[in-house]
Amino acid sequence: MAKRSKFYQAQILYLFAEIQNHLHNGTIRHELTQMMRHTTDQEILDICNRAAECLDIEIETTFFKLNEDQLTRSLKILVNHLKWAKERFDQVIQLVPECDPKWIDSPLKATELQLLYLSNYFTLLDKVPDIRDIEGEVIRVGDLIAIPCEDNTGRDYEHYGVLISTSKGFRVAHFFTGATIKPRNSLVEKGFGYIQEVIYQPDWAVKKHLSSTIPYYQVEQRIRESKKADNRIWNKLTYNCEHWAREMVDGQPSCTQLEKWREEIRSQKKSEHSVK
C-alpha cells in the first residue's frame, strides 16, 4: 500500500512540474504583452498586470497601436493554454485520495490558486475595450464632442457633434450647412442646416460627458425630433453646430465659441469703417 501511495505521489509531483512548465513556457508572457501593446483600456491593462503577477513573470508595457483583433487572438490562445493546465490538474485531483497529504498539500493549494486566479483574469479580459479620443479620454454615448476645423477663409474653429450608438458602432451626429448666403447689411452667412451621421474617429475629442442625470434615450429622442424639422436655418451666431450639439445633450442651445466670433466681426466692422 505504501509503495502504491509513493507511486501516485510521484505521478502527482510530475504533473505539478508539467503544469508549472506549461504556465511558464513563455506563451502567457507573450500573449499578455501583445494585449498590453494593442490597447489603451485601463481595465484590460490592469488585469494583464495582475495575471503576470500571479505567475511572477514580467511583461512589456510599451503601447504600439490599437488592435481589437489582436486582443481577441491573444485571449483565445490564453484560454486554450490554460485549458491544458486545468486538464492536468484534474488528473491530480483524481490521484489525491491515494496519497499522503503532507507531500502534496502545499503544491496542490498553490497550483489551485494559480489556476483559479488565471481563469478569473482571462474571463475578465473578455470585454469590449474602451474607446478613447485623441486626448486619451474614454468616450461614452451621449458625449458632446468636437473636432478642429478651418473655415473657407482659413480661420480655426471647432466643429461639434454628439456621440451616438448604432448597429454599426459609434457614430457622430452633427449639424452642418451646405451653400450659404450673406444677407444684405449683414456680415454673417446663413444657410440651410442638415443633420448627418459619420463614423467616429479619435480626432473627435470629448468636450463634455453626458450628465448622469440625463438618460441617453433623451438625447436620441432629441436627435430624432431634430431630424424631422424642415428648413432649419444654420446661422454662425445664433444657431450653429455647437448650438445644435449642446441642445441635443443639455436641452438648451449654446455656443462657447460665440464671443470669439463676435470679436472677429467687431474687428471686421471697425476695419471697414476705417477704410471708408
C-alpha positions as CSV (number, residue, x, y, z in Angstrom):
1,M,0.0,0.0,0.0
2,A,2.9,2.4,0.9
3,K,4.6,1.6,-2.5
4,R,1.3,2.3,-4.3
5,S,1.0,5.7,-2.4
6,K,4.5,6.7,-3.3
7,F,3.8,5.8,-6.9
8,Y,0.8,8.1,-7.0
9,Q,2.8,10.8,-5.2
10,A,5.5,10.6,-7.9
11,Q,2.8,10.9,-10.6
12,I,1.3,14.0,-8.9
13,L,4.6,15.7,-8.5
14,Y,5.4,15.0,-12.1
15,L,2.0,16.6,-13.1
16,F,2.7,19.6,-10.9
17,A,6.0,20.0,-12.8
18,E,4.3,19.7,-16.1
19,I,1.7,22.3,-15.2
20,Q,4.3,24.9,-14.0
21,N,6.5,24.3,-17.0
22,H,3.4,24.9,-19.2
23,L,2.4,28.1,-17.4
24,H,5.9,29.5,-17.6
25,N,6.9,28.4,-21.1
26,G,6.6,31.9,-22.5
27,T,3.1,31.7,-24.1
28,I,1.3,33.6,-21.4
29,R,4.0,36.2,-21.1
30,H,4.0,36.7,-24.9
31,E,0.2,37.0,-25.2
32,L,-0.2,39.3,-22.2
33,T,2.5,41.5,-23.8
34,Q,0.6,41.5,-27.1
35,M,-2.5,42.7,-25.3
36,M,-0.6,45.4,-23.5
37,R,0.8,46.6,-26.8
38,H,-2.6,46.8,-28.6
39,T,-5.0,48.5,-26.2
40,T,-5.3,51.6,-24.0
41,D,-8.2,50.2,-22.0
42,Q,-7.1,50.7,-18.4
43,E,-9.1,47.8,-17.1
44,I,-7.5,45.4,-19.6
45,L,-4.0,46.7,-18.7
46,D,-4.6,46.2,-15.0
47,I,-5.9,42.7,-15.5
48,C,-2.9,41.8,-17.7
49,N,-0.5,43.0,-14.9
50,R,-2.3,41.1,-12.2
51,A,-2.2,37.9,-14.3
52,A,1.6,38.4,-14.8
53,E,2.0,39.0,-11.0
54,C,0.1,35.7,-10.4
55,L,2.9,33.8,-12.2
56,D,5.7,36.2,-11.1
57,I,6.6,37.0,-14.7
58,E,7.5,40.3,-16.3
59,I,5.6,41.6,-19.4
60,E,6.4,44.5,-21.7
61,T,4.1,47.5,-21.3
62,T,5.0,49.7,-24.3
63,F,1.9,50.6,-26.3
64,F,2.2,50.1,-30.1
65,K,-1.3,50.7,-31.7
66,L,-4.9,49.9,-31.1
67,N,-5.9,46.5,-32.5
68,E,-9.0,44.7,-31.2
69,D,-8.4,41.7,-33.5
70,Q,-5.0,41.1,-31.7
71,L,-6.8,41.2,-28.3
72,T,-9.2,38.6,-29.5
73,R,-6.5,36.3,-30.8
74,S,-4.3,36.6,-27.7
75,L,-7.2,35.9,-25.4
76,K,-8.2,32.8,-27.4
77,I,-4.6,31.5,-27.1
78,L,-4.5,32.2,-23.3
79,V,-7.8,30.4,-22.7
80,N,-6.7,27.3,-24.7
81,H,-3.3,27.4,-22.9
82,L,-5.0,27.5,-19.5
83,K,-7.4,24.7,-20.5
84,W,-4.4,22.3,-21.0
85,A,-3.1,23.1,-17.5
86,K,-6.6,22.6,-16.0
87,E,-6.8,19.2,-17.6
88,R,-3.6,18.1,-16.0
89,F,-4.8,19.5,-12.6
90,D,-8.0,17.3,-13.0
91,Q,-5.7,14.3,-13.2
92,V,-4.0,15.4,-10.0
93,I,-7.4,15.7,-8.2
94,Q,-8.2,12.1,-9.2
95,L,-4.9,10.8,-7.6
96,V,-5.1,12.9,-4.4
97,P,-7.1,10.3,-2.3
98,E,-4.4,7.8,-2.9
99,C,-1.6,9.9,-1.4
100,D,-0.3,11.2,1.9
101,P,-1.5,14.8,2.2
102,K,1.8,16.0,3.8
103,W,3.6,15.5,0.5
104,I,1.1,17.3,-1.8
105,D,-1.0,19.8,0.2
106,S,1.3,22.7,-0.3
107,P,1.8,22.4,-4.1
108,L,-1.8,21.4,-4.5
109,K,-3.1,24.6,-2.9
110,A,-0.6,26.9,-4.6
111,T,-1.4,25.4,-8.1
112,E,-5.1,25.5,-7.4
113,L,-4.9,29.2,-6.6
114,Q,-2.9,30.0,-9.7
115,L,-5.4,28.3,-12.0
116,L,-8.4,29.9,-10.2
117,Y,-6.8,33.4,-10.5
118,L,-5.8,33.0,-14.1
119,S,-9.2,31.6,-15.0
120,N,-10.8,34.7,-13.4
121,Y,-8.4,37.1,-15.1
122,F,-8.9,35.6,-18.5
123,T,-12.7,35.8,-18.1
124,L,-12.4,39.5,-17.2
125,L,-10.3,40.1,-20.3
126,D,-13.2,39.0,-22.5
127,K,-14.7,42.5,-22.7
128,V,-15.2,45.2,-25.3
129,P,-12.2,47.6,-24.9
130,D,-12.9,51.2,-24.0
131,I,-12.6,53.6,-27.0
132,R,-10.6,56.7,-26.3
133,D,-10.3,60.1,-28.1
134,I,-7.1,61.7,-29.3
135,E,-6.5,63.1,-25.7
136,G,-6.9,59.6,-24.2
137,E,-10.3,60.3,-22.7
138,V,-12.8,57.4,-22.7
139,I,-15.8,58.1,-24.9
140,R,-19.4,57.3,-23.9
141,V,-22.6,57.5,-25.9
142,G,-24.3,60.9,-25.5
143,D,-20.9,62.7,-25.1
144,L,-20.5,66.2,-26.5
145,I,-17.5,66.0,-28.9
146,A,-15.7,68.3,-31.2
147,I,-13.1,68.2,-34.0
148,P,-10.6,71.0,-35.1
149,C,-11.6,72.5,-38.4
150,E,-10.9,75.5,-40.7
151,D,-13.5,77.6,-42.4
152,N,-13.2,78.8,-46.1
153,T,-11.1,81.7,-45.0
154,G,-8.6,79.6,-43.1
155,R,-9.8,80.5,-39.6
156,D,-9.7,77.8,-37.0
157,Y,-12.9,76.7,-35.2
158,E,-14.2,73.6,-33.5
159,H,-17.0,71.6,-35.2
160,Y,-19.3,70.0,-32.6
161,G,-21.3,66.8,-32.6
162,V,-22.8,64.1,-30.4
163,L,-21.5,60.6,-30.0
164,I,-24.3,58.1,-30.7
165,S,-24.5,54.3,-30.8
166,T,-25.8,52.5,-33.8
167,S,-25.9,48.9,-35.1
168,K,-22.7,49.6,-36.9
169,G,-20.9,51.0,-33.9
170,F,-20.2,54.5,-32.7
171,R,-21.2,57.4,-34.9
172,V,-21.2,61.2,-34.7
173,A,-24.4,63.1,-35.2
174,H,-23.6,66.6,-36.3
175,F,-25.3,69.7,-37.7
176,F,-23.8,71.5,-40.7
177,T,-24.7,73.7,-43.6
178,G,-24.1,73.4,-47.3
179,A,-24.2,76.6,-49.5
180,T,-24.6,79.8,-47.6
181,I,-25.5,83.4,-48.4
182,K,-24.7,86.7,-46.8
183,P,-27.9,88.8,-46.4
184,R,-27.7,92.5,-47.2
185,N,-26.3,94.6,-44.5
186,S,-25.0,91.5,-42.6
187,L,-21.6,90.1,-42.1
188,V,-23.0,86.7,-41.0
189,E,-23.6,84.0,-43.5
190,K,-26.7,81.8,-43.3
191,G,-27.7,78.5,-44.9
192,F,-30.0,75.5,-44.6
193,G,-28.9,73.1,-41.8
194,Y,-28.6,69.4,-42.2
195,I,-28.1,66.6,-39.7
196,Q,-25.7,63.8,-40.7
197,E,-24.1,60.8,-39.0
198,V,-20.5,59.9,-39.7
199,I,-18.1,57.2,-38.4
200,Y,-16.5,58.2,-35.1
201,Q,-12.7,58.8,-35.3
202,P,-10.4,59.6,-32.4
203,D,-9.9,63.1,-33.7
204,W,-13.3,63.9,-32.3
205,A,-12.3,64.9,-28.7
206,V,-14.7,64.8,-25.7
207,K,-15.7,68.3,-24.6
208,K,-18.3,67.2,-22.1
209,H,-19.6,63.8,-20.9
210,L,-23.3,63.2,-20.8
211,S,-24.6,64.1,-17.3
212,S,-25.6,61.1,-15.2
213,T,-28.9,62.8,-14.6
214,I,-29.8,62.8,-18.3
215,P,-30.6,59.3,-19.8
216,Y,-29.2,58.7,-23.2
217,Y,-32.6,57.9,-24.7
218,Q,-33.5,61.6,-24.2
219,V,-30.5,62.5,-26.4
220,E,-31.6,60.0,-29.0
221,Q,-35.1,61.4,-28.9
222,R,-34.0,65.0,-29.4
223,I,-31.9,64.0,-32.4
224,R,-34.8,62.1,-33.9
225,E,-37.1,65.1,-33.4
226,S,-34.5,67.5,-34.8
227,K,-34.2,65.4,-38.0
228,K,-37.9,65.8,-38.6
229,A,-37.7,69.6,-38.6
230,D,-37.9,71.1,-42.1
231,N,-35.8,74.0,-43.3
232,R,-33.8,74.5,-40.2
233,I,-31.6,77.5,-40.7
234,W,-27.9,77.4,-39.8
235,N,-26.5,80.8,-38.6
236,K,-23.0,81.2,-37.4
237,L,-24.0,83.5,-34.4
238,T,-27.5,82.3,-33.5
239,Y,-27.6,78.6,-34.3
240,N,-24.5,76.7,-35.5
241,C,-23.1,73.2,-35.0
242,E,-22.3,73.8,-31.3
243,H,-25.7,75.3,-30.6
244,W,-27.3,72.2,-32.0
245,A,-25.0,69.7,-30.3
246,R,-25.4,71.3,-26.9
247,E,-29.2,71.4,-27.3
248,M,-29.2,67.7,-28.1
249,V,-27.1,66.9,-25.0
250,D,-28.2,69.6,-22.5
251,G,-31.6,70.5,-23.8
252,Q,-30.6,74.2,-24.4
253,P,-28.7,75.6,-27.3
254,S,-25.5,77.5,-26.5
255,C,-22.1,78.2,-28.0
256,T,-18.8,78.7,-26.2
257,Q,-17.1,80.0,-29.4
258,L,-19.6,82.8,-29.9
259,E,-17.6,85.6,-28.2
260,K,-14.5,84.9,-30.3
261,W,-16.6,85.1,-33.5
262,R,-18.3,88.3,-32.3
263,E,-15.0,89.9,-31.6
264,E,-13.8,89.0,-35.1
265,I,-16.9,90.6,-36.6
266,R,-16.5,93.7,-34.5
267,S,-12.9,94.0,-35.7
268,Q,-14.0,93.5,-39.3
269,K,-16.6,96.3,-38.9
270,K,-14.0,98.7,-37.5
271,S,-11.7,97.8,-40.3
272,E,-14.4,98.5,-42.9
273,H,-15.3,101.8,-41.3
274,S,-11.7,103.0,-41.1
275,V,-11.4,102.3,-44.9
276,K,-14.5,104.4,-45.6
